[in-house]
Amino acid sequence: MTATISMVRLGAAHEGHAELLVTLSFDNGGESQIPLDPKTCDRLMTRCAANAIEELVGQDWTHIRDALTDSFNGP
């Protein structure tokens, strides 16, 4: 099953910190929303060579997976 980023918006997390709310659309019609912390957002933007969050729309979900892995394993 494949999924792409279909929508991105800013949200508020605990203690007023910003997070990115990313909606994934699957090829079977399903959708999932994923909250990403600032560190993971930064890595996702870099992986997708995006300068604005709108540029994430249309990107493959594997960029999120890899950004999460980098964020967890990296310094």
C-alpha positions in Angstrom: 0.0 0.0 0.0 1.3 3.5 -0.8 0.5 6.8 0.8 1.3 10.4 0.1 1.1 13.6 2.1 -2.2 15.2 1.2 -2.4 18.0 3.8 -0.1 19.8 6.2 -1.0 22.3 8.9 0.4 23.7 12.1 -1.0 22.6 15.4 -0.4 23.2 19.1 1.2 20.5 21.2 1.8 20.3 24.9 2.8 23.5 26.6 2.0 25.5 23.5 4.8 24.1 21.4 4.2 23.9 17.7 3.8 20.7 15.9 3.1 19.8 12.3 -0.1 17.8 11.6 0.4 15.8 8.4 -2.4 14.0 6.7 -1.5 10.9 4.7 -3.9 9.7 2.0 -3.7 6.0 1.0 -4.3 4.5 -2.3 -7.4 2.6 -0.9 -9.0 5.9 0.1 -8.1 5.9 3.7 -6.5 8.8 5.6 -4.4 9.1 8.7 -3.2 12.2 10.5 0.3 12.2 12.1 1.6 14.8 14.6 5.3 15.6 14.2 7.5 17.3 16.7 9.7 20.2 15.7 12.9 18.1 15.4 11.2 15.6 13.1 9.6 18.4 11.1 13.0 19.9 10.4 14.3 16.6 9.2 11.3 16.1 7.0 11.6 19.5 5.4 15.3 18.8 4.7 14.6 15.3 3.3 11.9 16.8 0.9 14.1 19.9 0.1 11.1 22.0 1.1 11.2 25.6 2.0 7.6 25.9 3.1 5.2 23.3 4.6 3.0 23.5 1.5 5.8 21.9 -0.5 5.4 18.7 1.5 2.0 18.0 -0.2 2.4 15.2 -2.7 5.5 13.7 -1.1 5.7 10.0 -0.4 5.1 8.8 3.1 8.5 7.2 3.3 10.0 10.7 3.9 8.1 10.8 7.2 9.3 7.3 8.1 12.9 8.3 7.4 12.6 11.7 9.2 11.2 9.9 12.3 14.1 7.4 12.2 16.7 10.2 11.8 15.1 12.1 14.6 15.1 9.1 16.9 18.6 7.9 16.1 20.4 11.3 15.4 22.0 13.8 17.7 
